[in-house]
Amino acid sequence: MTTTVPGGAIAGMAEAPPGPPAEIPFCRTEITPEAQQAVLQVLASGWVTLGAQSAAFEEEFAAWVGARHAVAVSSCTAAIQMALTALDLPPGSPVLTPTLTFCGAVQAIVHARLRPVLVDADERTLGVSPEAVAAAAARGGGAAMVVQHMAGHPLDCAELAEAAGIPPGRVVEDAAHGLGAALGGRAVGSDGRAACFSFYATKNLPIGEGGAITTVDSDLAERFRRMRLHGMSGDAWRRYHRSGTWRYTVADSGMKANFTDVQAAIGRAQLAHLTRWQRRRAELAARYDARLGEIPGLILPPRPEGGTHAWHLYVVRIGPEFGPDRDAVVDALAARGIGTSVHFIPVHHQPYFRDLLGADACANLPVADRVFPQLLSLPLHPGLPDADVDAVCGALAALAGSR
């Protein structure tokens, strides 16, 4: 019987010559065996779209977050659009949004027939600060605001609403990165009017696609359920169930943005692992901190004061003292088999938004302009081995000071 030894060599045989560096992907999506089995059960059930599994997932997700209601939808982008539309603002109303964010979050404002007003980044958190929010509101107005918990660092939405001069109920939380974060003892998404989550393949609760809105408002939750299916009063599950009726009414605007029971089956099984995954993310972030803290020119992500970071991303900044610039570091790490990413290209750098909003609205965003060329997201996912973190840190240490 053959046995293996660390490194994979066969005992008693000569070790193979070293090959290319092992691949360390930026992210790896884990769909657990329980989730895979749950999908097979749904596929065999004869009902695969929005139904009983989706309703059960909503209850379980709301309980995990600590929210009163959760409404599962097709994506976080759709969730943001729905949450903004449900504010019933006049078309063209200004909505404050970070410029250092994913373009889809700003497209949601446009699709809701509202006008994005870009807010500069905060140097420390890479989110937005009250000062930057107040400056943007004074410049472009603000009827509502989208607040992003960038990389998993929670922000104080009430404080930002006050800075913007808007009621807290007009804040939509972009919590795509925020699942598992908390501030002041309150979990992100537990106590607001609308917090929008993502279940994309790279997210903290990976399903592949999908999203959810949590809310404290029962009437609003019911409106979201109608909105995700064209404004209809009854979804197909309720209409076709033996206790249901084929009759329905359309009293609201709506869109096609429903969840499916296939997604829900994955999500319910994945939820059982989420607390453990969050602990692992925090362990990995601490390991990065310990090994990268002494490298000159490398700026590490801060911890939230009085809160818990979700550690969706571990974003460092490559400062001038490091030596090679960010793009050179990306290329050098890729040559070593290490995947990285950049979060995000500022919205005002994109030609579509520059044409849409005009040059003046895309000017005077100096912090985002300054930090963007420095941003680098390192590999981070619950299945990442400690040895891979050490390899990434070793590679960065070797690159520091080089040109």
N, C-alpha and C positions, 0 to 999 in steps of 0.2 A: 504494500500500500504506500503510495507516495504522500508526503506531507509538504506543506508550504511553510515558508519562513517569511518574516517581515520583508517586504519589498517584492514578494511574489516569486522568488527563485525556488526551484525544486531542490529539496534536501539531497545532498550527494552529487549534485550536478554543478558544473561551473556556471557562475552568474553571467547572464547575457550582458553584452556591452551596453553602456548607457545610451538611451534613445533621446528623442526630443523631449523638452520639458512637458510635464503632465499638464493637461488642460485644467484651468481653474475658471469655470464660467462665472460671469457676473451674477447670474441667478439660475437656479434650477428649480423647476416646479415639481413639488411632491404631491401626487395624488395617492392617498393611502390605499392599501388593499381593501379596507372597509368601504371606502368611497367607490372604488371600482366595482365591488360586489353590489353596492346599493344601486349603481347605474344599471347593472344587468337586471335587477329586480324591477326597476321602473320600465325598462325596455320590454320586459316580458308581461307587464301589467296591462298593456293596451292603452295607457294614458301617459303621454310624455310631455305635454305642454303644461301651462299653469293649472295647478290643481291642488290636491290634498297635501302632497309633499311640499309644495311652495308655501302653503299656509302654515305647515308645521315648522318649516325653516324660518319663516318670519317670526314666529313666537320664540323660537330658540335663539335666534340672533338678537332680538330685542332683549331677551333675558341676559344674554352674555354682555351686551353693552350697558344694560341697566336702563333701557329706554322704555317708555310706555307703549310705543307702537313702532313697528318696522314694516316697510312696504318694499318688497323685492321688485327690481326693475332690470332693464336690459343692460344698463351701464351706469357708471357714475356721471358721465356726461349727460345722459338722459335725465338722471335724477336732478342735476343742477338746473337744467332747463325747466323741468316740471316745477321745482321749488320756486324758481323765479317767476314763471308764468302764474303760479297761484298767488303771487303778491298782488295781481290785478293792477299793475302800474300802467300809466298811459304809455303807448308806444314811444320809443325813443328816450325813455327816462334813463338818467345816468346811473350806472352800476359800477361801484368801485371794485377793482380786481387787481391782484398782484401782476406785475409784468413778468416776474420770475416765476412762471407757472407753466403747466402743460397747456398747449394751444387749445385742446378740446374744451377746457373749462371756460375759455373766453369765447369759443364758438358757441357754447351753450347760451351765453348772454345774447349773442347776435341772433340765434335761432329763437330766443324768447322775445325778439323784436325790441330789445333794449340796447343801450349804448354803453360800451365798455369805457371806463375811465381808469387809466393805468396808474398804479401805485408803485413807487420805487421800493426796492428791497431793503431790508434791515441788515446792516453789516454783520451783526452777531448771529441772528437766528436764521437768516435767509428767507424769513417770512416778511411780514410788514410790521412797522412800528406805529404807535399812535401819532407820532409826529409826521411820518410820511403819509398816513391816512388823512390827517387834517390838512396837509398841504395839497394833496390831490383833490380833496373835496372843495377846498377854496378855489382851486384852479378850474375844475371841470364839473363840480356839483356831485351830489350823491343822494339818490333816492333809496338805494339799497347797496348791499356790499356782499361780495363773495370772499370769505376768509379761508385761506389754505393753511393747513397744518403741515408745513413744508418738511418733508423727510420723516415726519413723525413727531416733530417738536410742537407741542400744543401752544396755542395762542389764546389770550383772554378776549373772547368775542365781545363781552359787555364793554370792556375798556376800549376796544376798537370802534364799537358802535358809538360810544360817547364822543370819541375823537372825530368821527365822521358827522356827528350831529343827526343821527338817525335812530329810530327806535330799535331795541335789540331784536324785535320780531322781524325786522327787515334784513337780518343777517342770514345768509345761506352759508353753511359750513362745507367747504370742500375737504372732506375727511378721507379722501382716497389714500392718503398716507397715514391717517390718524387712528386707525383701529388699534386699540390697546393703550393709547395715550390718555393721560389724565392731567388735570390742573386743579389745584385747590381741593383735592379729594373727589372731584367729579370727572367721570369718564367722558371723553369726547363723544358727543352724540347722545348723551343721556338726558339732557335737560333743555334742549333748544327747540326752536320751531322747526328747523329742517337741517339735518346733517346728512351729507351724501357720501356713501362709501363705495369702494370699488372691490370687485372680486376677480380682477384681471389676473393673468397667470403669474405675474411677479409680485402680487400683493400679499399682505400678511395672512389673509384668508384666501388662498388661491383656489378658484373654481375653474378658471379658464377665461370666462367672460361673466358679466353681470354686475349688478350694483344694488344698493338699497338706500332708502331714505328712512331715518328715524325721526320721530317727532313726539312731542308731548300733547299735541292737539288731536283729539279723536276725530273731529269733523274734517280736519285737514288730511288725516290718514285715509279716510274714506274717499276724499276727493282725489288723492294720489292714486288710489286703486282704480278709480274711474278713468283718470287721465291716462294711465298706462295702457288702456285698451279703448282708445278712440272716444273717451268720454261715456262709454256705455255703463249702464247701471248694473249689469250682470255679466261676469266673465263666462267663458264657455263651460267651465266646470260646473258652475251653479246653474247654467241654463240646461245642460244635458244630463245632470244628475237626476235620478228618478224622483227626487223630492223638489226639483226645480221647475222652472217654467221657461218657455221659449221667448216670452215677452221681455222687452227691455226698453229703456228710454235713454236718450242722449240729451243731457242737460248742461254739459260742460264741454269746453274744447278738450281735445285729447290727441294722442299719438299712439304709434305702435311701439310699445316699450315694455312688454311684459317679460317676466321671468319664465322658466320652464321647470317642470318636475325633474328633468334630467340634471339641470344645474342644482336644484334644491337637494337632490339626493347626495350629490357630491358635497355640497355645503354643509349639510347636517352631519355627515361623517367627519368632515374636516374640522368642524367646530369642536369636536371632542379633543382635538390635538392643539387647539389654538393657544390655550394657556401655557402649555409646555413649549410651543414654538416661540411665544413671546419671551419666555425666560431665556431661551437659547439665543434669541436675537440680542438681548441685553448682555449676556455673557460674551458674545462675539464682539460687541461694541466695546466692552471693557478690555478685552484682549487687544483690540486695535489700539485703544488709548494707551495701554501700558507699553506697547512696543513701538509706537510712533511718536510718543510725546517728546522725545529728545532730538528729533530730526529737525535741523534748522530749516526755516522757511516752509514748514508744513503746518498748516492751521487746522486743528481738529474741531469737530462739531461740539457745541456747548451742550450742557445739561440744562433742562428747564428748571427755573427756580420755583420750588414748591409744586413740582409736577413730575410726571412720568413720561419719558420719551417712548414712542412706539417703535423706534428703530426700524422703520421701513427701509430707510437708506442710511448709509454711513458716508457722508459727504465731507471730503477734505478740500482744502484750498492750497494750491501750489503757488506759494509766494515767490517774489523775485529772489530771495535769499536761498531758495532751494537749489537753484542752478538751472536745469532744463525747464522749459515752460510746460504748461499743461499738455499741449498737443504732442510734444516730444515724449512726455511721460506716458501718454496713452499708447503711442507707437512702441515705445520700449517695453512696456508691460505686455502688450499684445505679442511681441516677438518672443517673450518668455512664456507664452501660453496663458496669460492672465487677462481675463475680460474685465472691462470697466464700462462706465457710461457717464453721461453728463446730464445733470438736472438743474436747470433747463436752459434752452436757448431763449432769451427774453422775448416776450411777445412783440415788443416794439422793434425787434430786429427782423421780423418776418415781413416780406413784401405785401402780403395780403392785408395785414393789419395796418401797415403804414399807409396803404392806399385807402383803406376803409376809414381810419381815424384821422388821417392828416398828419403832416409833419410836426405841427405844434403839439399835438397830443402825444406824440412819440418822442418829444424832446425833454430835456431836463430830468433824466432818470439816471443820475450819475453813479449811484451805488451798484445798480444792476449792471451797468456798462463796465464798472471796474471789477466786480467779482466774477462775472461770467467767464472770462478767459482763465480763471483760476480753478473753477469747480471741477471736481473729479469724484465720482461715486465708485466706491470700492466694492468688491464682491461681498454680499451679505444675504444669507438665507439660512433657515434653520438646519439644513443638512450640511452646511459648510464645516469641514473638519478643522480642528485647531491647527493642524499642520499646514493647511492651505492658508489660513490667516498668517501664520508665521512666514510662509513663503512670500506672500504679498508684501508683508512688512520688510522682509529681507531684501526684496527687489527694490522697494522704495528707498531703503537705506543705502543700497549700492548706487542708486542713481543720484542721490543727494550730492550736490557739489560738482557733478559732472556737467559737461557742456556738449 
